[in-house]
């Protein structure tokens, strides 16, 4: 799995002109799944997302986690994270998992986050989505397992 994580002051995802997921302070996760991914990888990354110390403390240092600040998550599936642009001018998406497998693991990942008490909003898997966010910092990281 590959996640592009962005610290956000607010964010939302829109499908067909309608907001389907929205958060205030928290994290926007763009989540990609490849063929070899497992529930173990999803568990690992869920724990990493929740406990990564990327929010500022009273002294302005990144010492607080999402759990510490009581933030939310906007999770958006994004197969294009596995686009290979090494050859030619059009990305090759062969490394992205097939939709049935990717959707199951994406849903599992989000449920793990919810089971740990997190408020998780999502887009709609497989839909054309517009994602809006106010990036806080900006802080953007790439997580992989």
Helices and strands as residue ranges (DSSP letters): E 2-15, E 18-23, E 26-32, H 39-51, E 55-56, E 62-64, H 66-69, E 72-77, G 79-82, H 99-115, E 120-122, E 130-144
